[in-house]
Every structure is written in structure tokens, then in C-alpha cells.
Amino acid sequence: MTVSILWFRRDLRIHDNAALQWVCDNSTQVIPIYIHSLQEEKPWQPGAASRWWLHNSLLALEKKLADHGLRLKYFCGESETVISKIIEETNASSLVYNRLYEPHLHKRDLSIEKKLQKIIEVLPFENSLFFAPGSILNNQQLPYRVFTPFYKKIRPLLTPGHVEHDSASLASGLKSLKDVAVSSAQSLISLNLLDEPNWHEKLHSHWRPGEDHAFELLDAFIDDAISHYDVERDIPSIEATSRLSPYLHFGEITAQQICHSIWPLLEGQRDSKTAQSAEVFLKQLVWREFAHNVLWHFPETATEPMDKRYKKSFWRSSKRDYHAWTKGETGIPIIDAGMKQLWETGWMHNRVRMIVSSFLTKNLGLNWLQGANWFWDTLVDADLANNSLGWQWVAGCGVDAAPYYRVFNPNTQTKRFDSNFIYINTWLPEHNELDYPQPMIDLASSRDQALDRYKQNISS
Ligand SMILES: Cc1cc2nc3c(=O)[nH]c(=O)nc-3n(C[C@H](O)[C@H](O)[C@H](O)COP(=O)(O)OP(=O)(O)OC[C@H]3O[C@@H](n4cnc5c(N)ncnc54)[C@H](O)[C@@H]3O)c2cc1C
């Protein structure tokens, strides 16, 4: 009899899960576990919105496993200690999991692997990106710092893949496994992921975490929106994008599963227009891959600018300005609408993310890290790699960053992408009222000042 500990982390799904598949193929008994270890996640413990998502995603996974007679067991504390105790109690012979790539978590995993492999078989799988980070290098065997050549290298390597879609065979694999009890297992509620009830309750009306809902969204996206994704993805009032980002972050769906599902469209099965549009969508998944590679090679970029000229002293400091930005009280409708959408739903449209981050870092001159921290706490899709890359790109201090003189003018952006104020009216109906506050800052002069600051910084 082989007993495996199946350690779920950010792979909260049963389909296309390499670790779980290995357990089905090689074990007779299983201990599915989730360990909540805030200490080990430091300094990037999940924010309030992510914790809400995590709680509900674990609940969905728990139900799925229960349908197959398996019980997801929760623990709090130091991972190595928790796992060692489980091994002692159950005589488990293997520890199986899918790798995480954030530098601090990867380091933690390597240390656990080194210690525990003396007493148990430790089997990590690569399953959350198209390719293991670090394996895609340029001709000089160096990491890519620019997206387009990275994309050109990776695109021909992508395939529809052999994604397990046969639920019947997975179900029979899961049914053949016997669940092993662990005396110290806790309840999901004891992890205390939901500590701000007044704020997170409203998220239920916008999201349904869990693998099944990820596929419902993907199917709906493929049925319709993907055909005009290339032209509509920048219009924040239209539901033209997939909204799969939190599901991808928590591993409720994989990039490979998405690629598999859209492959027929990429090959022109619907029409050439859809093929072209699906290609633009696939490119976004490669941006995600790029962001994870950047963080892998340059782990310091989660807190430090890639371009060292943008040190702390470059940025202004103003609690008042930062507060107005976080609360959506800048007096600039598109910015305030975006910040309200974030607060109400835990998500913000990509175009608006670019506008609000440009305003914070360029017009207000505040440090990109302040904005990244706010996003970290309030986004349901907060992702260290994507968030750091996004912020540094806009602030002009990251890899392949927007040139310093690219300052998104919120009014021009509104004219281009929300000309009928549909997005603004949705999130900020009060913007038409006479007493709506005036802009907190003059856009033209703050832009000029930003350009001067950047120019000076570059030439010094
Ligand atoms: C300042 C800033 C901060 C951001 N922070 C995050 C974050 O914390 N988490 C996050 O997932 N994305 C982040 N993004 C990227 C992007 O805004 C979101 O991925 C996207 O809006 C999610 O919506 P969607 O799933 O409908 O995207 P779609 O357009 O449907 O794209 C599909 C998937 O591709 C990936 N993707 C799309 N755009 C990007 C991008 N620019 N960089 C990396 N991956 C991308 C995402 O996984 C997304 O779910 C940030 C962008 C900016 C400008």
C-alpha cells in the first residue's frame, strides 16, 4: 500500500493537475492537504481580496474532492513541521505537489525537499506555466528582458498539449484512492481567511471561485467574446476579456488548458478573423509567462526597480495624495471610477489599471511600490509576477518598460476608450453632479513636471 501526501497550494483544481494525476496512477491511499502558513509567505502574505478568493476556492476544491470520497485537510503553521507530523502519524511514503515559482516560496520548497527527501519520496511537478521558468533563454543563454523576442521564441513551442479532459478516467482514478485521516487536521474556517466580512461580502455578487466556474467563463468567452477580443479588449465598459486572471493565479485553470481549448480557433476553425483575435488573447498568456520568468531571474524586482536609477529618492511622498488615489477621490472621473471598480469587485480592467497607475507614478510622482501594495491588498487576482511587471512597466523603471514620456492622459484615454461614459457611469454615477470635486491636480502641468523629473533622472 502506498500512501501519498498531496499538497495543494496554488493548484486548486483536479483536472490537468500533474501532482494529483501522479497520485492517482501510483498510490492507493492519499492525504490531500492545504497548509496556511502566513509566516512563510512573508512579505507577500495574500491580501484581503486574495484571502476571500482563497477561502472560496478551497471550499470549491473541498467539495470536488468530497464527491470522490476524499477529504481536504487544513493545517496552520510551518509547512515542514506540519508535513513531518503527518508523516509520523500516517507512515506516508511520498510528498507530491506542483511547484510554485515566486522566489521566497520556491526557496522554502527547496529547503523542505532537501530535508524531507531523507525520509520520504518528494515529487514536485511543473504545472502552472507553459514551461518551467528559466528554461526559455535567448541565444546567449541569458534571460529575456524584452517581451517581443521572448514571445517569438516561445510561440512556435506552444502546442494544444495533451490536456486530460476525460472526467470519467479522472473520476475512476480518484475513486480508487482511499482517504487517510489525520488527527490534527483543522477546519477551513479556522484558517481565518475571512477577516473583513463587511468588505468581502459584496465580492460574491461578482465572482464564483472554483474550477467549474473557470471553465464556465472560458466556454462563454470562447463562444463569443474571443472573436472580437482584439478590438474590444481595451474598452472597459464591455465584458470583452476573459476575467480568468484570479482563476489562473490560484491554479483553478492552467494556461495549457486554455491554450488547448482555443487551439482549434487559432488554427482557423471558426474564421480567419477569430484566429487573429485568439492569437492576441494567447499573447496575453505569454505576457503572464514573461512576467513569471522576469521574477524568476530578477527576484528583487518584486520590491526594487529593475532600472536602479529609480531609487526611493526619485519618488515624491504624500500621504494625502496616496489616500485620495486609493479612495477614488482624485476628481478625475476615469481614475475614480477605476478605483471604485477595484474596491467593489476586487478587479479592474487592464486599460484602467494602466491609466490609474500612470496617474499615481507620473502625475502624482508617487512610488510604484505604493500602488503595487494597494493592488496587492485589493485585487482578487493579485499576482506577484504580473503585478510587479505591470507597475514597473507603467512607471518606466522595469523590463521592457513604457518610455518615460508615455504619460497616459486620463481625459484623452476616456475619449478613446469610454467616449459615452458607460464605464464611468457604471462605477461613478455621481461624476455628473455639480458638486463633484475638481481634479486634485492639473494634468498638463503635472505631466510636464513628471517629464522634467524623469529627464533629469536619466541624465544624472
Ligand atoms: C499596474 C498593473 C498591475 C497589474 N496587476 C496584475 C495582477 O496583480 N495580477 C494579474 O493577473 N494581472 C495583473 N495585471 C495584468 C492585467 O491587467 C490583468 O491580467 C488582466 O486585466 C486580467 O483580466 P483578464 O483575465 O480578463 O485578462 P485577459 O485579457 O482575458 O487575459 C488573459 C490572461 O492573460 C494574462 N495577462 C493579461 N494581461 C497581462 C499582462 N499585462 N501581464 C501579465 N499577464 C497578463 C492574465 O493571466 C489574464 O487572465 C496588471 C496590469 C497592470 C497595468
The ligand as a MOL file (V3000), in Angstrom:
LIG
                    3D

  0  0  0     0  0            999 V3000
M  V30 BEGIN CTAB
M  V30 COUNTS 53 58 0 0 0
M  V30 BEGIN ATOM
M  V30 1 C -0.4210 48.1960 -12.9600 0
M  V30 2 C -0.8670 46.7990 -13.3510 0
M  V30 3 C -0.9930 45.8170 -12.3750 0
M  V30 4 C -1.4040 44.5250 -12.7270 0
M  V30 5 N -1.5170 43.5710 -11.7450 0
M  V30 6 C -1.8950 42.3190 -12.0740 0
M  V30 7 C -2.0140 41.3030 -11.0780 0
M  V30 8 O -1.7470 41.5150 -9.8860 0
M  V30 9 N -2.4410 40.0770 -11.4650 0
M  V30 10 C -2.7290 39.7720 -12.7790 0
M  V30 11 O -3.0960 38.6280 -13.0680 0
M  V30 12 N -2.5730 40.7020 -13.7320 0
M  V30 13 C -2.1920 41.9540 -13.4290 0
M  V30 14 N -2.0860 42.9070 -14.4220 0
M  V30 15 C -2.2630 42.4970 -15.8300 0
M  V30 16 C -3.7010 42.6040 -16.3980 0
M  V30 17 O -4.2530 43.8470 -16.0860 0
M  V30 18 C -4.6280 41.5000 -15.8780 0
M  V30 19 O -4.0120 40.2440 -16.0210 0
M  V30 20 C -5.9370 41.4760 -16.6830 0
M  V30 21 O -6.5790 42.7080 -16.5890 0
M  V30 22 C -6.8250 40.3720 -16.1280 0
M  V30 23 O -8.0620 40.3660 -16.7840 0
M  V30 24 P -8.4680 39.1730 -17.7380 0
M  V30 25 O -8.2660 37.8740 -17.0620 0
M  V30 26 O -9.8440 39.4670 -18.2510 0
M  V30 27 O -7.4080 39.3170 -18.9010 0
M  V30 28 P -7.3990 38.7840 -20.4110 0
M  V30 29 O -7.2440 39.9640 -21.2890 0
M  V30 30 O -8.5270 37.8860 -20.6670 0
M  V30 31 O -6.0200 37.9800 -20.4890 0
M  V30 32 C -5.9180 36.5800 -20.1990 0
M  V30 33 C -4.8580 36.3410 -19.1310 0
M  V30 34 O -3.5690 36.7540 -19.6080 0
M  V30 35 C -2.8040 37.2640 -18.5050 0
M  V30 36 N -2.4860 38.6770 -18.7630 0
M  V30 37 C -3.2300 39.5780 -19.4400 0
M  V30 38 N -2.5880 40.7650 -19.4900 0
M  V30 39 C -1.4340 40.6110 -18.8190 0
M  V30 40 C -0.3400 41.4780 -18.5200 0
M  V30 41 N -0.2910 42.7450 -18.9450 0
M  V30 42 N 0.7030 40.9780 -17.7870 0
M  V30 43 C 0.7040 39.6870 -17.3740 0
M  V30 44 N -0.3030 38.8180 -17.6360 0
M  V30 45 C -1.3580 39.2750 -18.3490 0
M  V30 46 C -3.6740 37.1600 -17.2600 0
M  V30 47 O -3.3480 35.9670 -16.5960 0
M  V30 48 C -5.0850 37.1150 -17.8560 0
M  V30 49 O -6.0280 36.4610 -17.0230 0
M  V30 50 C -1.6780 44.2150 -14.0880 0
M  V30 51 C -1.5520 45.2170 -15.0660 0
M  V30 52 C -1.1650 46.4930 -14.6940 0
M  V30 53 C -1.0420 47.5460 -15.7610 0
M  V30 END ATOM
M  V30 BEGIN BOND
M  V30 1 1 1 2
M  V30 2 1 2 3
M  V30 3 2 2 52
M  V30 4 2 3 4
M  V30 5 1 4 5
M  V30 6 1 4 50
M  V30 7 2 5 6
M  V30 8 1 6 7
M  V30 9 1 6 13
M  V30 10 2 7 8
M  V30 11 1 7 9
M  V30 12 1 9 10
M  V30 13 2 10 11
M  V30 14 1 10 12
M  V30 15 2 12 13
M  V30 16 1 13 14
M  V30 17 1 14 15
M  V30 18 1 14 50
M  V30 19 1 15 16
M  V30 20 1 16 17
M  V30 21 1 16 18
M  V30 22 1 18 19
M  V30 23 1 18 20
M  V30 24 1 20 21
M  V30 25 1 20 22
M  V30 26 1 22 23
M  V30 27 1 23 24
M  V30 28 2 24 25
M  V30 29 1 24 26
M  V30 30 1 24 27
M  V30 31 1 27 28
M  V30 32 2 28 29
M  V30 33 1 28 30
M  V30 34 1 28 31
M  V30 35 1 31 32
M  V30 36 1 32 33
M  V30 37 1 33 34
M  V30 38 1 33 48
M  V30 39 1 34 35
M  V30 40 1 35 36
M  V30 41 1 35 46
M  V30 42 1 36 37
M  V30 43 1 36 45
M  V30 44 2 37 38
M  V30 45 1 38 39
M  V30 46 1 39 40
M  V30 47 2 39 45
M  V30 48 1 40 41
M  V30 49 2 40 42
M  V30 50 1 42 43
M  V30 51 2 43 44
M  V30 52 1 44 45
M  V30 53 1 46 47
M  V30 54 1 46 48
M  V30 55 1 48 49
M  V30 56 2 50 51
M  V30 57 1 51 52
M  V30 58 1 52 53
M  V30 END BOND
M  V30 END CTAB
M  END
